[in-house]
């Protein structure tokens, strides 16, 4: 075999390498989809100072989680570069699955909890809902839906009269929240002294926490065609 032909064959990618390449393209696309919508309008222009402080705290927490995720991706990249094609393919598939959940492009099902929240006389402020979402994430919730709306990195919560607005979608009360995660861990975390359950009840509202063997959090609507 002449050198020219051997060189062409050596450069031809294997089927596994081609699949890995496609999976990394998917990783990039899903990463972009996870942050799209950041430039769209939000109600922050008219928000109260205390609401802005709460939003800032939430963004800080998101930044911390993204920094952890970035480090995990760096470690995964190092493992892929050092491993075999088979190991790289498995790792890439695992990362695609994780980013699908993070970006909201796929529904998520599993054990979890369903929360039913009724407001007291003071209503249910967006800041309180943000606190609840943060407590769910801290308790290990893998995916969350508030009033049927999937929560992702670009989601925002605002006050809308007697209701709550989730990324522009008005959600009526009582508020139904679904979270996929370890039911007992989440239920315990929400009911610690000074936690979200105590705060809601102290304001005259009510919250029930139902542990479920199976719940489903929907995907974002039309996320694949967002432009």
C-alpha positions in Angstrom: 0.0 0.0 0.0 1.5 3.3 -1.0 2.1 6.1 1.6 -0.7 8.4 0.1 -3.4 5.7 0.4 -2.3 4.8 3.9 -2.4 8.4 5.0 -6.0 8.8 3.8 -7.1 5.6 5.6 -5.4 6.7 8.8 -7.3 10.0 8.8 -10.7 8.4 8.2 -12.7 8.6 11.4 -14.1 5.4 12.9 -17.9 5.1 13.4 -17.4 5.5 17.2 -15.3 8.7 16.7 -18.0 10.1 14.4 -20.7 9.4 17.0 -18.6 11.1 19.7 -18.2 14.1 17.4 -22.0 14.3 16.9 -22.7 14.0 20.6 -20.3 16.9 21.3 -22.1 19.0 18.7 -25.4 18.1 20.6 -23.7 19.2 23.8 -23.0 22.6 22.3 -26.5 23.0 21.0 -28.1 22.0 24.3 -25.8 24.4 26.1 -26.9 27.3 24.0 -30.6 26.3 24.4 -30.2 26.2 28.2 -29.3 30.0 28.2 -31.5 31.3 25.4 -34.2 33.7 26.5 -31.8 35.7 28.7 -32.1 38.7 26.4 -35.9 38.6 26.5 -37.8 41.2 28.6 -38.4 40.6 32.3 -40.3 42.5 35.0 -37.2 43.6 36.9 -37.5 47.2 35.8 -40.5 47.7 38.2 -39.4 45.3 40.9 -39.1 46.3 44.5 -35.7 46.6 46.2 -36.3 43.5 48.3 -37.3 41.5 45.2 -34.1 42.6 43.4 -32.0 41.5 46.3 -33.7 38.1 46.2 -33.1 37.8 42.4 -29.5 38.7 43.0 -29.1 36.0 45.6 -30.7 33.5 43.2 -28.4 34.5 40.4 -25.4 34.2 42.7 -26.5 30.6 43.6 -27.0 29.8 39.9 -23.5 31.2 39.2 -22.0 28.9 41.9 -23.8 25.9 40.5 -22.6 26.7 36.9 -19.0 27.0 38.2 -19.3 23.5 39.7 -20.8 22.2 36.5 -18.0 23.8 34.5 -15.4 22.0 36.6 -17.3 18.7 36.2 -17.2 19.3 32.4 -13.4 19.9 32.6 -12.9 16.7 34.5 -15.1 14.8 32.0 -13.1 16.3 29.1 -9.9 15.1 30.7 -11.3 11.6 31.2 -12.5 11.5 27.6 -9.1 12.6 26.2 -7.3 10.0 28.3 -9.8 7.1 27.7 -10.7 4.8 24.9 -13.4 5.5 22.2 -15.9 3.4 24.2 -15.3 5.3 27.4 -15.6 8.6 25.6 -18.8 7.6 23.9 -20.4 6.6 27.3 -19.2 9.8 28.9 -20.5 12.0 26.0 -23.9 10.3 26.1 -24.1 10.9 29.9 -23.3 14.6 29.4 -25.9 14.9 26.7 -28.5 13.4 29.0 -27.5 15.8 31.8 -27.7 18.8 29.5 -31.1 17.7 28.2 -32.4 17.9 31.8 -30.6 21.2 32.5 -31.9 22.9 29.4 -35.5 21.5 29.7 -35.7 19.9 26.3 -36.8 16.6 27.7 -39.4 15.7 30.3 -38.1 14.1 33.5 -39.8 11.5 35.6 -39.1 9.6 38.7 -39.7 9.7 42.5 -40.3 13.1 43.9 -42.8 15.4 45.6 -45.9 17.4 44.7 -46.4 20.7 46.6 -49.8 22.4 46.9 -49.5 26.0 48.1 -52.3 28.4 49.0 -51.6 32.0 49.8 -52.5 33.8 53.0 -53.9 37.3 53.3 -50.6 38.8 52.2 -50.6 36.8 49.0 -47.7 34.7 47.6 -44.8 36.9 46.6 -42.4 36.1 43.8 -39.5 36.3 46.3 -41.1 33.5 48.3 -41.4 31.3 45.2 -37.8 32.0 44.4 -36.8 30.9 47.9 -38.9 27.7 47.5 -37.2 26.9 44.2 -33.8 27.4 45.7 -34.6 25.2 48.7 -35.8 22.4 46.3 -32.5 22.7 44.3 -30.5 22.6 47.5 -32.4 19.5 48.6 -31.3 17.8 45.3 -34.3 18.3 43.1 -33.3 17.2 39.6 -36.1 19.0 37.8 -38.8 21.4 38.9 -42.1 22.6 37.4 -44.1 25.5 39.0 -47.7 25.7 37.9 -46.9 23.4 35.0 -44.0 25.5 33.8 -40.5 23.9 33.7 -37.8 25.8 35.6 -34.5 26.2 33.8 -31.4 28.4 34.1 -33.1 31.3 32.2 -36.5 31.1 34.0 -37.7 34.1 36.1 -40.4 34.6 38.6 -42.4 37.8 39.0 -45.5 39.2 40.8 -48.6 39.5 38.6 -51.4 40.9 40.6 -52.9 38.1 42.7 -51.0 35.5 40.8 -47.4 34.7 40.0 -45.7 35.0 36.6 -43.2 32.3 35.6 -41.1 33.5 32.6 -44.1 35.4 31.4 -46.7 32.7 32.0 -49.4 33.7 34.5 -49.9 30.9 37.1 -53.0 31.0 39.3 -53.2 29.9 42.9 -53.2 27.5 44.6 -49.7 26.9 43.3 -48.8 23.3 42.3 -45.1 22.5 42.3 -43.6 19.2 41.1 -40.0 18.2 41.8 -38.2 15.1 40.8 -35.8 14.0 43.5 -35.5 11.9 46.7 -38.9 12.5 48.3 -37.9 12.1 51.9 -34.9 14.3 51.6 -36.9 17.1 49.9 -39.8 16.9 52.3 -37.5 17.1 55.3 -35.5 20.0 53.8 -38.6 22.1 53.2 -39.9 21.7 56.7 -36.8 22.6 58.7 -37.3 25.5 61.2 -37.2 28.8 59.3 -37.7 27.0 56.0 -40.2 27.6 53.2 -43.0 25.6 54.8 -42.8 27.5 58.1 -42.6 30.8 56.3 -45.7 30.2 54.2 -47.7 29.1 57.2 -46.5 32.1 59.3 -47.9 34.3 56.5 -51.4 32.7 56.8 -50.9 30.4 53.9 -50.8 26.6 53.7 -48.6 24.0 52.0 -49.0 20.3 51.6 -46.1 18.1 50.7 -47.0 14.8 49.0 -44.2 12.2 48.6 -44.6 10.3 45.3 -43.1 7.2 43.9 -43.5 8.7 40.4 -43.9 12.3 39.2 -43.3 13.9 35.9 -41.9 17.3 35.1 -42.7 18.5 31.5 -40.3 19.8 29.0 -40.2 23.4 27.9 -42.8 24.0 25.2 -41.4 24.5 21.7 -37.8 24.8 23.1 -36.3 23.2 20.0 -37.8 25.8 17.7 -37.2 28.8 19.8 -35.6 31.5 17.7 
